[in-house]
Amino acid sequence: MSTFMANRNTVTRKWYILDAAGKPLGKTAATAAVLLRGKHKPDYTPHVDCGDFVIVLNAEKAVLTGKKLEQKFYRTHSGYPGGLKEVKYRLLMQDKPELAMKLAVRGMMPRNSISSRAQVRLKVFRGSEHPHAAQKPEPWTAQ
């Protein structure tokens, strides 16, 4: 008996829908990261990109617990002196909730080439409508 190792040709990708309405941003992002990596599959192989497509709906209705809306910042730096820009998550969730969700998922993925390719399969939408009905996505239920 030998151990099964998945490869690029044996991977089958499914489409899943996650609804973020009323759920914590971090818990939704953690579930999306697991689905994107493929860790929920019995044939998960760490060195192969075997994850699925993930559609996150209602990103603007995700909840940040505690005082994170006022105390947490999204920071970028241009590389020049004085080039630091800070945006509170309260404003980020009002203006660009899709970016907040993508940043949370990216933070929960490992820093390697497999996860950078997996992040392309993440589709985040502000409302409950999405253009991927032709792919027949299934709602994700915790298994």
Phi, psi and omega in degrees: 000132181243158179281134179281130176239118179290153172222180186302327184279337183264355183281130173246130184254135176247169178247131179235150177247130173246131177258120184267002185296119177077002181255153178297142181302317183293320180292321177294319179294322179295319178295318179296321180295322178295317180292321180293326179280335181089018183288350178275353183269146178290339180259030179298131177232122188299328184267009181236140177281094185243023182278177183249175174276142181230129175249121178254121180254159178056048181295331181286345180263006176291150187251137170255125185275163177068217182258024185295329180299328181260332187260340183267140182237149167259117186245136172228153179226135183281344183100350178263156176301132182076015185267017180279130176240134180235137176229128176292150181294337176299315178287323180296319180290333177283316187273312186224071180294336178295319179295320179299319179291318180296322178294320179294319179292317180298325179291340181261003178257152176291157182270084178208177185288332180294315182285334176291326174287329181289329181292342176292332181279359177272123179241118183244134181230145182292316183257200183262004178260144177213153183269018186252032181293332182293338179277356179055061180288149179254142174292136181279128173242135182300128184254000000 
